[in-house]
Amino acid sequence: MFTHTIKLDLPDADISYIPAFFSRETADDLFSSLRITVPWRQDNITVFGKTHPQPRLTALFGNNGKSYSYSNITMNPHNFNTELLQIKKAIEEASGTLFTTCLLNLYRDGKDSNGWHADDEKELGQNPVIASVSLGEERFFHLRHKQNTSLKHKLLLEHGSLLLMQGTTQHFWKHQIPKTAKKVGERINLTFRSIQ
């Protein structure tokens, strides 16, 4: 199904990147379908005491009815649709992990972003496996070590790619999708995780 896996050589991390996990044709179809069928929403987020609209649209899907909370936002899941079940099955086979939940992000342009964070909420368990699928425009993904902030890495997430973060990654590393002044189109990011 996919060509090759790139293992990131970073301390305290277990991160793999598979550029062409889905073929271009499949990725195109998935993007078009999810863009239309997903009930996208924009929540308000409070950072440093200031509340403003989150700089992207989101949606949550799951199969165990469990809500997901981050940054004082609580989301209740929709049931997985056909496309998401297709993606879920493919990444479960590739990663050897069963996922319960998918948080989707829609980045409408270069002004949409996701600030520094780790996926370390307690309901994700001790060493969560996070599988991140990118569809649409390429965007840079930044990593920064929590203790040694001089340790950084930048990766271009391509259309149809899969990024797998496992082991102690969330304990030691934060990640972000920064804003860009470049003119970029829409990107859909699907992050699969298991909620305990």
N, C-alpha and C positions, 0 to 999 in steps of 0.2 A: 504493500500500500504506500509506503514512503521510502524515500531514497536513503538518507543517512541521518544519524543523530550526532549533534555537536554537544559535547560535555563541557560545561564551563569550568575552567580551572580556578575555582575560588575557594579560599579557606572557610571552614564552618558551613559549607553549603553543598547541596546536592541538586544541581540544576542542569536539565537537559533541554536542548532546543532542536526541534525537527522542522526544518524549513517547509518542505512540501508534504506535510502530513495529509492534506487533502489536495487532489488535483485542482488545477485552476478552474476547470469546468464545474466541478462539485462545489468548490468554494464560492464561485459566482452565484450558483443556484441557491446555496444556503444563505448567502448574504441577502439576495433579493427577497427570498421568502421571509426570513426573520425580520427584515426591515419593515415589512408590511404587517405581519401577523402578531408580532409581540406587542403587548399593551405597555408601551414605554411611559415612564413617568419621571417628573423632575421634583425631587424632594428639596426642602430647605436643609442646609447644614450649618451648624454653629461651630465656628473656629475662633479661638481666642475671644470669646464673648460676643462675637459678631455673627449674625444670622444672614445668610444669603443663599440664593438658589445654587444647588450643586452644579458644577460646571460640566455636566453630561447628563444623559438620560439613562435610567436603569429599569430593570425588571428582575423578578426572582421567580424561579421555577423549582419544583421539588417533588419528591415522591413519598415523603413521610410527614407532610403537613407541618413541619417545624419552621418557625419563623427564624429570621436572621437579623441580628442587630449589629450596627457599627456606627460610630460617630453620632450617637443619640438618634439614629434612624432605625426603626423596626419595620421589616418587610415580611409580608406573609406570601407564601409561594402559590403560584398558579401550577396546575398539573402540566407535566412535560407534554409538549406537542410532538408530532411525528419527526420533524427535523432535529429537535433537541435529543430525542431518543436515539436517532441515527448517529448523532455526534457522540453522545454518551457511550453507546455501545463500542464505537471505534476507539475512543480514548481509554475505556476500561480494559479493552483487550491489549492495548499498547502499554498501559501502565501497570496492569495487574492489580488495579484498585477499583473498588465499587464506590460510586459517587451517589449521594442522595439529592444534591442541590446544585443549582447553577445560578450564579449572579451574572446578569448580562449588563454590559455598559455600551452605550451608543455615544461615540465621540462625533459630533456633527461637523466640526471643523477644527482648525489649529488652536482655537481659543478654549476648546473643551479639554479637560485635563483630569488627572487624578494625583493628588499630593502624596508626599512621602508617608508610607504606612507599611505595616507588616500584617499578614493575615494570621493573627495570633489570638483571635477571640477564643475564650475558653471552650465554647461549644464545638470548636473544630478539633479538640483533642490535643495530645502532647506534641506529636510531630506530624502536622497535617500534610497531606498530599494535595497540592493545588495544581490543577491542569487548566492551562489558559490557551484558548483557541482564538486566533486573530483572523478576521474577515474584513475585506475592504482595504482602505488606505494603509500604507505602512506608517508606523509610528515608532519612535525611539522609546525603549524601555530602560530606565536607569536603576541601578542597584547601588546601595551604599551600606557598608558595614556599620552596625550600631555602635560598637565600641571604638573601632579604629576607622574614623570617618574619612581617612585618606585612602582607604580601600574602596574603589569605585569601579563600576563596569557599565558599559552602554551597549545595547543590543537592538538592532533594527528588527521589529516583529513584522514578518511578511504575511501577505494574503494567503490563507490556508495553512498557516504554521501552527505548531503546538509547542508550548513551553511547559515543562514539568518542574515544579519546585517541590522537593521532598526533604526528608530527614530533619536536620536542625536549622534549615534555611531561615524559617520565620523567626527563630530565636535570635539569630545573629544579623539578619539583613533586612533592610527596608527597601521598598521599590516605589517607583512612580512612573506616570506617563506625563511628562511636562508639556506645557503649552509650547506652541511653535509659531513663529511669525510667517513660516512658509505657507503657501496656499495649498491646503490639503482637503480632500473630500472626506466622506464619512467612513468611520471604522466601527465595526461591531466586535466586541471582545466578550468571550464567554469564559467565565471562571468556574470550573467545577470543583466542588469540595464535598466532604462528608460531614454532616452535622450529627453529632452524637445524640 
